[in-house]
Every structure is written in structure tokens, then in C-alpha cells.
Amino acid sequence: MTDQPPASPSDRFDDEDYPAYTMGRAAEMIGTNAAFLRAIGEARLITPLRSEGGHRRYSRYQLRIAARARELVDQGTAIETACRIVALEDQLEEALALNEQLRKRPSNPAA
């Protein structure tokens, strides 16, 4: 295991997993309210990190996921169903990206 130096503050600008947004700001950014964010957290679609004071903090990645769930809920999908759909979409996206990476690898001919 290699020890890496701590990330500089400027490195966090590009880190989509850095929990930079408070609950209020996150809700504002995706056009919803704190109750919606709590509900999708309870449905285990996203798990916000906690600040030292115990406040929920959200990353850009989590906000994209929450915004997609909000779209589905706004279209009339039940929140639990929306969360399941979004989770499956996310898994599919990851699987497709991994598949693409594996296709780009040079093949090893059998000896």
C-alpha cells in the first residue's frame, strides 16, 4: 500500500466524490428540499458523508444521482421505485464503462 500525500485544496475542485455541498445547498442545486434528500438517503440511493459537526454533506456525483431520482419522481414514479431505477442505471453505466476498458486491452494469445 502506497502512502499518498494529502490532497491539496485545489485537487478537490475536480473530485466529483468530495462532499462539498451542505444539505441546503444540495437541495437548492437540484431544485428540491431537504426532505427529498433525506428520503433518498433512507432509501439508500445515496449516503451523504457527515461533517465533524454531524451535518450531511453531498458530492457532485451524489447530486447527479439525486437529480435523476427527482426527475423520475416528478414524472410520477414512486420514490422507492425511482431510487431502484437510478441505482440500476448507475450499475449499468459502470458495467458498460468496465466493458469498454476490457475491450481496449490488448488480447493475450493462448500459448
PETARA-V692167 format. One record per pair of residues at least 4 apart in sequence whose ideal C-beta (glycine too) atoms are under 8 Angstrom apart, sorted by the first residue. I is the first residue (numbers start at 1). J is the second residue. D is the distance in Angstrom with one decimal. If there is no record, write none. Layout:
BEGIN
I/J/D
I/J/D
END
This chain:
BEGIN
7/11/4.1
7/12/6.3
7/15/7.4
8/12/8.0
11/15/6.5
12/18/4.6
12/20/7.0
15/59/7.9
16/59/6.1
16/60/4.5
16/61/4.5
17/59/4.9
17/60/7.9
17/61/5.6
18/59/5.8
18/60/7.8
19/48/6.8
19/49/4.2
19/57/3.6
19/58/6.0
19/59/5.1
19/62/7.9
20/57/7.1
20/58/7.7
20/59/6.8
20/60/7.4
21/25/4.7
21/26/4.3
21/29/6.8
21/57/6.6
21/58/4.5
21/59/7.4
21/60/7.8
21/63/6.6
22/26/6.6
22/55/6.4
22/56/7.4
22/57/6.5
22/58/7.8
23/27/6.2
23/34/5.1
23/37/5.8
23/48/7.4
23/55/7.0
23/56/4.7
23/57/8.0
23/58/7.2
24/28/6.4
24/34/6.7
25/29/6.2
26/30/6.7
26/37/6.2
26/58/4.2
26/62/7.7
26/63/5.8
26/66/7.2
27/32/5.2
27/33/5.3
27/34/5.2
27/36/6.9
27/37/5.7
29/63/6.0
30/63/5.9
30/66/5.5
30/67/4.4
30/70/5.7
31/70/7.0
32/36/4.1
32/37/7.0
32/66/7.6
32/70/5.4
33/37/7.7
34/38/6.2
35/39/6.2
36/40/6.6
36/66/7.7
36/70/6.6
36/73/7.6
37/41/6.3
37/46/8.0
37/48/7.5
37/56/7.3
37/58/7.4
37/66/6.4
38/42/6.3
39/43/6.4
39/79/5.6
40/45/4.4
40/46/5.9
40/66/5.9
40/69/5.4
40/79/6.9
40/83/5.8
41/45/7.4
41/46/6.0
41/47/6.5
41/48/6.2
41/56/7.5
43/79/6.4
43/80/5.7
43/83/4.2
44/83/7.5
45/65/6.3
45/66/7.5
45/69/6.0
45/83/4.0
45/86/6.0
45/87/6.1
46/58/7.3
46/62/4.4
46/65/5.5
46/66/6.1
48/56/4.0
48/57/5.8
48/58/5.2
48/62/6.7
49/56/7.7
49/57/5.0
49/59/7.8
50/54/5.4
50/55/6.7
50/56/6.5
50/57/6.8
51/55/4.5
51/56/8.0
51/57/5.5
58/62/4.6
58/63/5.7
58/66/7.5
59/63/7.0
60/64/6.6
61/65/6.7
62/66/6.1
63/67/6.1
64/68/6.6
65/69/6.6
65/86/5.8
65/90/6.5
66/70/6.3
67/71/6.7
68/72/6.9
68/86/5.0
68/89/7.1
69/73/6.3
69/79/7.4
69/82/4.7
69/83/5.8
69/86/4.9
70/74/6.1
71/75/6.6
72/77/4.1
72/81/7.6
72/82/3.7
72/85/6.0
72/86/7.0
73/77/5.8
73/78/7.8
73/79/5.6
73/82/5.1
77/81/5.2
77/82/4.4
77/85/7.1
78/82/6.7
79/83/6.3
80/84/6.6
81/85/6.3
82/86/6.3
83/87/6.3
84/88/6.4
85/89/6.3
86/90/6.3
87/91/6.4
88/92/6.3
89/93/6.4
90/94/6.6
91/95/6.3
92/96/6.3
93/97/6.4
94/98/6.3
95/99/6.2
96/100/6.4
97/101/6.6
98/102/6.4
99/103/6.4
100/104/6.6
101/105/7.1
END
